[in-house]
Structure formats: structure tokens, C-alpha cells
Amino acid sequence: MIVCVAVVGHQNNPLYIQSFTEADDALKLHHIVHCSLDVVDERVNNPKKSGPTLNETFLGLLYPTENYKVYGYLTNTKVKFILVTTDLDVRDADVRNFFRRFHSAYVDAVSNPFHIPGKKITSKIFAERVSTIVKSFGLSSAS
């Protein structure tokens, strides 16, 4: 189950963070997202040491914690997408599909002429699309 998704700007400023848990752990999830930015920077700045090449936007599993797994995605404009999940056996194909759909929703949101680049994403339509994508996460593997 996805517990948090985040969009982080190229200057590591949070553009969108949404928690999908009933509990009041938003601060903890915000901290996990913030800590994952160091791993993203390390992978981008030292491509020899990690698996993906610079042309690869999917960064894969950034790090596991005791309760969560954190995945990352980097756009061509250096905007980072972070996914925090509680599932221990997530397939990379499902995560890639999630990020592809999430990236499409992000592009639609920032293409809005009323959106100011670099500012927080406040679009209700974007939030609804993200919720739909999160609810459908992993359903293709179950069938």
C-alpha cells in the first residue's frame, strides 16, 4: 500500500506531498521523503556507483526502512518524485508504471497556464488524479 507520494523541485523544495494513511504520521513521512533526497543526489552525482545510467529516470529502490520502502524517479528537469510504500514485495514494473502515470499527471498539472513554475501544486484535479493512481497501484499484478 502506498502511504505517501511527493514531488520535490530541482532545488529540493517540496512542491507536493500527500499522505494516504489514516494515522497522524505526516511529519514522519515528510522526514522520510526529505532523507531520500540525499540518496537521489548521491545516485545522480555518482552514476558509476549505482545501477541506473544518467538516461534512466527511474531510480529504483532508494532505501528500505523497518516499515517502508522508498522509491525514486527523476524527471529531465531535475524534479524528483518520491514514493513511500509499506509493501515488502513490490515489483519494479508496478513502480515504473506508477511513476509513468504520476509523471503524466504532473505534466498536465504544471502545464496549466495558471500554475507558477517552482511553486506548490495546489490543483484539486491533480490531487484527484494522484488519488486514483494510488488506489489502482498494484491491481494489475493481482489479476
VOBANU-768757 format. One line per 3 residues: number of its first residue (from 1); for each residue x, y, z of C-alpha. Coordinates in steps of 0.25 Angstrom, whole numbers. Each point is the difference from the previous one (the first is absolute). Layout:
<atoms>
NUM> X/Y/Z; ...
</atoms>
This chain:
<atoms>
1> 0/0/0; 5/14/-4; 1/9/13
4> 6/12/-6; 3/7/-13; 8/12/-2
7> 5/10/-11; 13/7/3; 5/12/-8
10> 14/0/-6; 5/9/12; -6/-11/9
13> -12/9/4; -13/-8/2; -10/2/-11
16> -10/-10/4; -1/-10/12; -12/-9/2
19> -1/-10/11; -10/-12/-2; -1/-6/14
22> -10/2/11; 10/2/11; 6/14/3
25> 14/-3/-5; 1/10/-10; 13/6/6
28> 6/-13/1; -3/-2/-15; 5/14/-3
31> 13/-4/7; 2/-13/-8; -2/8/-13
34> 10/10/4; 10/-10/3; -2/-7/-13
37> 5/12/-7; 14/-3/4; -1/-13/-6
40> -5/6/-13; 11/10/0; 11/-11/2
43> -6/-8/-11; 0/12/-10; 14/5/4
46> 7/-13/0; -6/-9/-11; 11/-10/0
49> -3/-5/14; -15/-2/-3; -7/-9/-10
52> -8/10/-8; 6/8/-11; -2/15/-1
55> -10/-2/-11; -9/-9/9; -10/8/7
58> -5/-11/9; 10/0/12; -6/-13/6
61> 0/-3/15; 7/11/7; 0/-6/14
64> -8/-9/8; -4/3/15; -6/-9/10
67> -14/3/-4; 1/6/-14; 7/-1/-13
70> 4/13/-8; 0/1/-15; 5/12/-8
73> -2/6/-14; 8/12/-6; -6/8/-12
76> 8/6/-11; -2/14/7; 6/-6/13
79> -13/-1/7; -1/-12/10; -12/-9/2
82> 1/-8/13; -9/-12/3; -1/-6/14
85> -7/-13/1; -2/-11/11; 0/-12/-9
88> 12/-8/1; -1/-8/-13; -2/11/-10
91> 3/-3/-15; 9/11/-7; -10/-1/-12
94> -11/5/9; 8/11/6; 5/4/-14
97> -15/0/-5; -4/9/12; 11/10/-3
100> -3/1/-14; -15/3/3; 4/9/11
103> 9/8/-9; -11/1/-10; -9/6/10
106> 11/9/5; 3/5/-14; -15/3/-2
109> 0/8/13; 12/9/-3; -5/2/-14
112> -11/8/6; 2/14/-4; -4/5/14
115> 11/-8/6; 12/7/4; 13/-8/-2
118> 7/-4/13; -12/3/9; -8/-11/7
121> -10/-8/-8; -14/4/5; -9/-6/-11
124> -11/-8/5; -1/-8/-13; 15/-4/2
127> -3/-4/14; -12/-9/-5; 8/-6/-11
130> 11/-3/10; -10/-7/9; -5/-8/-12
133> 14/-4/-4; 3/-4/15; -13/-8/1
136> 3/-8/-13; 14/-3/4; 4/-15/-1
139> -14/-4/-5; 5/-5/-13; 9/-10/7
142> -11/-5/8; -8/-5/-12
</atoms>
